Structure formats: structure tokens, C-alpha cells
Amino acid sequence: MTPVNFHERGVGIIEVMVALAVLMFAALSISNLQTSSLVSMEISESHFTVNQQTRDMLEVLRTNVAEARNGIYNLDYDDVLDTTSTAASPVLHTIARWKQTIGDELPGGAGKIECMTDKCTVSVRWNEYIDGSTAPQYFNMAGPI
């Protein structure tokens, strides 16, 4: 009778299953991290655009102080501007281009300008994806003119 050799050779099915489970967990963690970073990057890009657009409009208002103080630039989020008529002023074209840029670069983007005698407030509204749903966001920047 020959003695039985109990030394294992090769890899057992349990070791393979554990290794696959660990590998799957790592892959899912990395994909979740990539998705989160992509969403964060899109939000950051929106915030940069909002900041840039409000600052640009405040500079326009500072260069046209008389018109700004007279309220020519004042408008609300949902105001529709008619720039097709021949009587449309350069101010109206500037505002229309600004509103168009906000609408093109931000989802659901709209702009608002409110000027008084000594300061103007430029506001931007847009939709942002937060925690699985879209929510309206508002940003206001005020400055002296």
C-alpha cells in the first residue's frame, strides 16, 4: 500500500472566488470615484462660467455708468429682448449677447441686472445636478459703479 500524499497542488475554487470578489469591489470603487469626479468637474465648470459672466457684465456696467444709473440695463431673468428692430440700442445688443451666452453655457441659464444710483447687482440663475436631481441655483455679485 502506498502512502497518500496530502500536499495541495494548484489553486482551489474558494481562492479564485475570493480574488474575483476583491477585484470586483476595487473596480466598482474606481468607477464610482470617476463618476463623482466627473460630476464635480461639471459643477466646477458651471461655477467658473457664472463667476466670469457676472464679472464681465459688472465691467460693462462700470464702463457705461450713465446708462446703468438711469436703469437702462435693468432686466429680470425672464425678460425677452427684441434686438431685431432698427431702433435697438447698442446697450440692448450687449444685454442680449450676455443673456444668450449665459443660456448657451449654463443649463437653464438666465441673467438679471439691477442698478441703482451707486451700485449694480448682477445675478445668474441656472440648473445644477445635485444628489440625483436638478435644482435651481442663484449667484449674485454686486459692485459699485
C-alpha angles and dihedrals in degrees: 000000000000121000116252114243111218097188112128120232124195129002124308125229092247092058091049092050093049091049091050092048091052091047092049092049090052092048093050091048092052093048091050090050091051092049092050092048091050092053091047091050092052091049091049091051090051092050091050091051092049092050093047095047095049092047091049092052092048088055090051090051091050091053092051100043097155094053092044093052090049090056096244091133095048114119140146130236096263100038112128116216122211108212095161096084120091090234092063108124127224087250090059091049091050092052092045092052090048093050091046091052092051091048092049098046101039128050107249089355122174134164136219131192126194119177130183130179097283108018143027130212119208116195133187128195124194141154119256131189108239127169096340098316139073117251130181114250128198130203124185128188122183128190141165120263 
